[in-house]
Amino acid sequence: MMISDRSTFHAVSQPSNDRSLLQIIDLIADTLGFHIHLKHQDSLRKTIQTRIAALGLASFSDYYLYLMTQSRSLCSATEWHRLIALLSVTESYFFRDQGQFGLLKHQLLPELIDRKRQLSLIRSDTANEKPHRPTLRLWSAGCSTGEEAYSLAILIKELIPDYQAWDILILGTDINQSAIAIAQQGIYSDWSFRTTEPTLKNQYFRPHRKSWEIDPSIRQMVTFQFGNLVQDPYPDYNSKIHNLDLILCRNVFIYFNFNTIARILEKFYCSLAPGGVLLPGHTELYRQNTQSFLIKSFPQSIVYQRELNLPILNHPTNTTSQKASSAPKAALTPLIRQASKSQPTASPTNTQPSSHQALFDQARRSLRQEAYTDTIQTAQHLVSLAPQHFQAYCLLAEAHANLGQYTQATEACQQALQINALATEPYYLLAQIAEEQGDIDSAKLFLKRIIYLTPNAVSAYQELGSIYEREGNAKQAQKTWRSLLEVLQGLPQEQSVNANNRQTIAELREYLSHYRQV
Ligand SMILES: C[S@@+](CC[C@H](N)C(=O)[O-])C[C@H]1O[C@@H](n2cnc3c(N)ncnc32)[C@H](O)[C@@H]1O
């Protein structure tokens, strides 16, 4: 390979470099699944420039060829390994998403454990020999530094007192070898415990210098290994990835494009045991064809289950359970309403550089003037400077939605939820988009999610009640109106229902009693 100095590098023509950069982007997408957005291409360019300099190469084209010659097995010595370390986001922490972990602890895992225990009793009887050990197979796919897999192990230890009498697999896989090495070590800083109850931390970790080391009994329960969700064939009967009871794959799909997610989803389905469930991050499967799964909607999360041949699982009473409807229709009239502004969730703070504030104000002004393309341009500029700007993503989402660009709008909502998973604003918009596209089931789910996150979400109750009425579901509509009335009773009566509505709480109550006979 040609050795270069910086001047040789700069001498390479820009168009040629741009072409090679695009080739590299395609190669990365094929190999790792990472979908590099236009707005991140500059940052990728800089990352690759550092690698080109470190390797003494002359151009992007050289780097592309170099990557092509590197083993795709992604072993730790290759350039791929270094590139993954630079490109992948390994952000993780224990019990990330209290709602989903609550659901696992109180509902999904107890049901699963019960079923597996019964199954082992049936098998022991039939075999008429020594007791059959119950089995449990759980996979944290895209486990990063291990917090998710260890959180599962802690739950299992708490839920199965005789866990040593079980055959339990808790597997964590990731494409990032450095993350896997950290996971195997099991030593974490305070930041990994940002939402963990102190009692759990004290019970399962012990101080290690300025960090915390996981208890060996928990560490032994988890196996970590390299795995590439995009390229590896699953199920793999030679490895442990088959017949799984639970797949957790959260905050991983967000880096992939639609088709890559669809392919992985199919592999996940085939890797689940009958009755096994997939728990993705919120909205990460939006608009995917999930028809083969049984969809169970809990207030805390949507769960995708591979059907059992026998109805062994009890359907919980507070869920709706249904076979997924076919992919939403592509009905594309621009939204005329705007997402509710009644619950701003992450206002820009005074510590923001004033240029960010100015851009934000400009984008918001453009949105109010219905200059949606300008809004998008300004908000995109803002997120390139401040990638954690929650409200900039909300503006982006609204503007795209108003232009009928629902895919981009949905992506922007997902980005906003990545930054603030407890925010309701993106869910209002997702609900509107779903409704606009005739995907009423998803709209209802998003509205229920809002109600779960903010029990006083008057607008969400109103919208949900109206949907039930439109569907002719008088029973659910009445139930929703009754819940709304209860909420209204606890609110200041003279207050407006929301910023877009002059009606007061007292007037809405009266309306419900008279016209809806609640
Ligand atoms: C943000 S972390 C999520 C960690 C954890 N699931 C959580 O929610 O806390 C995303 C992880 O996905 C991994 N990842 C990205 N692409 C992958 C692929 N093609 N195969 C396996 N893991 C991948 C990254 O290396 C990173 O560690």
Ligand as a Chemical Component Dictionary entry (heavy atoms), coordinates in Angstrom:
data_LIG
# 
_chem_comp.id                   LIG 
_chem_comp.type                 NON-POLYMER 
_chem_comp.pdbx_formal_charge   0 
_chem_comp.three_letter_code    LIG 
# 
loop_
_chem_comp_atom.comp_id 
_chem_comp_atom.atom_id 
_chem_comp_atom.alt_atom_id 
_chem_comp_atom.type_symbol 
_chem_comp_atom.charge 
_chem_comp_atom.model_Cartn_x 
_chem_comp_atom.model_Cartn_y 
_chem_comp_atom.model_Cartn_z 
_chem_comp_atom.pdbx_ordinal 
LIG C1  C1  C 0  -26.736 1.947  22.216 1  
LIG S1  S1  S 1  -26.092 0.358  22.414 2  
LIG C2  C2  C 0  -27.459 -0.441 23.160 3  
LIG C3  C3  C 0  -27.060 -1.304 24.323 4  
LIG C4  C4  C 0  -28.225 -1.945 25.066 5  
LIG N1  N1  N 0  -28.998 -2.788 24.205 6  
LIG C5  C5  C 0  -29.101 -0.906 25.720 7  
LIG O1  O1  O 0  -30.208 -0.653 25.259 8  
LIG O2  O2  O -1 -28.675 -0.331 26.716 9  
LIG C6  C6  C 0  -26.095 -0.273 20.765 10 
LIG C7  C7  C 0  -25.181 -1.472 20.583 11 
LIG O3  O3  O 0  -25.517 -2.129 19.372 12 
LIG C8  C8  C 0  -24.327 -2.679 18.857 13 
LIG N2  N2  N 0  -24.460 -2.983 17.429 14 
LIG C9  C9  C 0  -24.549 -2.113 16.410 15 
LIG N3  N3  N 0  -24.591 -2.768 15.241 16 
LIG C10 C10 C 0  -24.544 -4.089 15.528 17 
LIG C11 C11 C 0  -24.565 -5.276 14.735 18 
LIG N4  N4  N 0  -24.601 -5.215 13.402 19 
LIG N5  N5  N 0  -24.517 -6.459 15.368 20 
LIG C12 C12 C 0  -24.440 -6.520 16.719 21 
LIG N6  N6  N 0  -24.416 -5.431 17.512 22 
LIG C13 C13 C 0  -24.476 -4.234 16.930 23 
LIG C14 C14 C 0  -23.320 -1.563 19.108 24 
LIG O4  O4  O 0  -21.991 -2.025 19.055 25 
LIG C15 C15 C 0  -23.727 -1.071 20.493 26 
LIG O5  O5  O 0  -22.990 -1.682 21.496 27 
# 
loop_
_chem_comp_bond.comp_id 
_chem_comp_bond.atom_id_1 
_chem_comp_bond.atom_id_2 
_chem_comp_bond.value_order 
_chem_comp_bond.pdbx_ordinal 
LIG C1  S1  SING 1  
LIG S1  C2  SING 2  
LIG S1  C6  SING 3  
LIG C2  C3  SING 4  
LIG C3  C4  SING 5  
LIG C4  N1  SING 6  
LIG C4  C5  SING 7  
LIG C5  O1  DOUB 8  
LIG C5  O2  SING 9  
LIG C6  C7  SING 10 
LIG C7  O3  SING 11 
LIG C7  C15 SING 12 
LIG O3  C8  SING 13 
LIG C8  N2  SING 14 
LIG C8  C14 SING 15 
LIG N2  C9  SING 16 
LIG N2  C13 SING 17 
LIG C9  N3  DOUB 18 
LIG N3  C10 SING 19 
LIG C10 C11 SING 20 
LIG C10 C13 DOUB 21 
LIG C11 N4  SING 22 
LIG C11 N5  DOUB 23 
LIG N5  C12 SING 24 
LIG C12 N6  DOUB 25 
LIG N6  C13 SING 26 
LIG C14 O4  SING 27 
LIG C14 C15 SING 28 
LIG C15 O5  SING 29 
# 
